[in-house]
Amino acid sequence: MGDLMTGVLEARQRYQRARAEAAEHVDRYRACLGLAIREARAAGGPGAQTSVMSALKLSREQVRAFEQAYTDWLRDHDGENPRTPVAAELTACV
C-alpha cells in the first residue's frame, strides 16, 4: 500500500502545482486585458469606455474590474508589464 499512497501523494502535488500555474496564467491574461482596455480608452477619447463595454458585452463595473486587475498586477509584480512573455503560450497577449 505504501507505493500506492506515494503515487496518490505525488499526483496530488502535480494537481496542486497545475492549479497554481493556471491561476498565474489567468491573472496575467486578466492584467493584459486590463492594459488593452486602458490603452483603448486612452486612445479613443470620451466614448471609448462605452465602445469597449459594447464590444466586450460587459458592464462598466466589469470593464473597471479588468483595469483594476492591471493596476493590481503592477503593484504585485514590481511594475512588470504583464505582456512580458514568460512562456511561449503567453505571446498571444503581446
Contact map, one row per residue, 1 for C-alpha under 8 A:
1111100000000000000000000000000000000000000000000000000000000000000000000000000000000000000000
1111110000000000000000000000000000000000000000000000000000000000000000000000000000000000000000
1111111000000000000000000000000000000000000000000000000000000000000000000000000000000000000000
1111111100000000000000000000000000000000000000000000000000000000000000000000000000000000000000
1111111110000000000000000000000000000000000000000000000000000000000000000000000000000000000000
0111111111000000000000000000000000000000000000000000000000000000000000000000000000000000000000
0011111111100000000000000000000000000000000000000000000000000000000000000000000000000000000000
0001111111110000000000000000000000000000000000000000000000000000000000000000000000000000000000
0000111111111000000000000000000000000000000000000000000000000000000000000000000000000000000000
0000011111111100000000000000000000000000000000000000000000000000000000000000000000000000000000
0000001111111110000000000000000000000000000000000000000000000000000000000000000000000000000000
0000000111111111000000000000000000000000000000000000000000000000000000000000000000000000000000
0000000011111111100000000000000000000000000000000000000000000000000000000000000000000000000000
0000000001111111110000000000000000000000000000000000000000000000000000000000000000000000000000
0000000000111111111000000000000000000000000000000000000000000000000000000000000000000000000000
0000000000011111111100000000000000000000000000000000000000000000000000000000000000000000000000
0000000000001111111110000000000000000000000000000000000000000000000000000000000000000000000000
0000000000000111111111000000000000000000000000000000000000000000000000000000000000000000000000
0000000000000011111111100000000000000000000000000000000000000000000000000000000000000000000000
0000000000000001111111110000000000000000000000000000000000000000000000000000000000000000000000
0000000000000000111111111000000000000000000000000000000000000000000000000000000000000000000000
0000000000000000011111111100000000000000000000000000000000000000000000000000000000000000000000
0000000000000000001111111110000000000000000000000000000000000000000000000000000000000000000000
0000000000000000000111111111000000000000000000000000000000000000000000000000000000000000000000
0000000000000000000011111111100000000000000000000000000000000000000000000000000000000000000000
0000000000000000000001111111110000000000000000000000000000000000000000000000000000000000000000
0000000000000000000000111111111000000000000000000000000000000000000010001000000000000000000000
0000000000000000000000011111111100000000000000000000000000000000000000001000000001100000000000
0000000000000000000000001111111110000000000000000000000000000000000000000000000001000000000010
0000000000000000000000000111111111000000000000000000000000000000010011000000000000000000000000
0000000000000000000000000011111111100000000000000000000000000000011011101000000001000000000000
0000000000000000000000000001111111110000000000000000000000000000000001000000000001100000000010
0000000000000000000000000000111111111000000000000000000000000000011001000000000000000000000000
0000000000000000000000000000011111111100000000000000000000000010111111000000000000000000000000
0000000000000000000000000000001111111110000000000000000000000000001001000000000000000000000000
0000000000000000000000000000000111111111000000000000000000000000000000000000000000000000000000
0000000000000000000000000000000011111111100000000001000000000010011000000000000000000000000000
0000000000000000000000000000000001111111110000000000000000000000001000000000000000000000000000
0000000000000000000000000000000000111111111000000000000000000000000000000000000000000000000000
0000000000000000000000000000000000011111111100010001000000000000000000000000000000000000000000
0000000000000000000000000000000000001111111111011001000000000000000000000000000000000000000000
0000000000000000000000000000000000000111111110010000000000000000000000000000000000000000000000
0000000000000000000000000000000000000011111110010000000000000000000000000000000000000000000000
0000000000000000000000000000000000000001111111110000000000000000000000000000000000000000000000
0000000000000000000000000000000000000000111111110000000000000000000000000000000000000000000000
0000000000000000000000000000000000000000100111111000000000000000000000000000000000000000000000
0000000000000000000000000000000000000000000111111110000000000000000000000000000000000000000000
0000000000000000000000000000000000000001111111111111000000000000000000000000000000000000000000
0000000000000000000000000000000000000000100001111111100000010000000000000000000000000000000000
0000000000000000000000000000000000000000000000111111110000010000000000000000000000000000000000
0000000000000000000000000000000000000000000000111111111000000000000000000000000000000000000000
0000000000000000000000000000000000001001100000011111111100000010000000000000000000000000000000
0000000000000000000000000000000000000000000000001111111111110010000000000000000000000000000000
0000000000000000000000000000000000000000000000000111111111000000000000000000000000000000000000
0000000000000000000000000000000000000000000000000011111111000000000000000000000000000000000000
0000000000000000000000000000000000000000000000000001111111000000000000000000000000000000000000
0000000000000000000000000000000000000000000000000000111111100000000000000000000000000000000000
0000000000000000000000000000000000000000000000000000111111110110000000000000000000000000000000
0000000000000000000000000000000000000000000000000000100011111110000000000000000000000000000000
0000000000000000000000000000000000000000000000001100100001111111000000000000000000000000000000
0000000000000000000000000000000000000000000000000000000000111111100000000000000000000000000000
0000000000000000000000000000000000000000000000000000000001111111110000000000000000000000000000
0000000000000000000000000000000001001000000000000001100001111111111000000000000000000000000000
0000000000000000000000000000000000000000000000000000000000011111111100000000000000000000000000
0000000000000000000000000000000001000000000000000000000000001111111110000000000000000000000000
0000000000000000000000000000011011001000000000000000000000000111111111000000000000000000000000
0000000000000000000000000000001011101100000000000000000000000011111111100000000000000000000000
0000000000000000000000000000000001000000000000000000000000000001111111110000000000000000000000
0000000000000000000000000010011001000000000000000000000000000000111111111000000000000000000000
0000000000000000000000000000011111100000000000000000000000000000011111111100000001000000000000
0000000000000000000000000000001000000000000000000000000000000000001111111110000000000000000000
0000000000000000000000000000000000000000000000000000000000000000000111111111000000000000000000
0000000000000000000000000011001000000000000000000000000000000000000011111111101101000000000000
0000000000000000000000000000000000000000000000000000000000000000000001111111111111000000000000
0000000000000000000000000000000000000000000000000000000000000000000000111111111000000000000000
0000000000000000000000000000000000000000000000000000000000000000000000011111111000000000000000
0000000000000000000000000000000000000000000000000000000000000000000000001111111100000000000000
0000000000000000000000000000000000000000000000000000000000000000000000000111111100000000000000
0000000000000000000000000000000000000000000000000000000000000000000000001111111110000000000000
0000000000000000000000000000000000000000000000000000000000000000000000001100111111010000000000
0000000000000000000000000000000000000000000000000000000000000000000000000100001111110000000000
0000000000000000000000000001101100000000000000000000000000000000000001001100000111111000000000
0000000000000000000000000001000100000000000000000000000000000000000000000000000011111000011011
0000000000000000000000000000000000000000000000000000000000000000000000000000000111111100000001
0000000000000000000000000000000000000000000000000000000000000000000000000000000001111111011001
0000000000000000000000000000000000000000000000000000000000000000000000000000000000011111010000
0000000000000000000000000000000000000000000000000000000000000000000000000000000000001111111000
0000000000000000000000000000000000000000000000000000000000000000000000000000000000001111111000
0000000000000000000000000000000000000000000000000000000000000000000000000000000000000011111100
0000000000000000000000000000000000000000000000000000000000000000000000000000000000101111111111
0000000000000000000000000000000000000000000000000000000000000000000000000000000000101011111111
0000000000000000000000000000000000000000000000000000000000000000000000000000000000000000111111
0000000000000000000000000000100100000000000000000000000000000000000000000000000000100000011111
0000000000000000000000000000000000000000000000000000000000000000000000000000000000111000011111
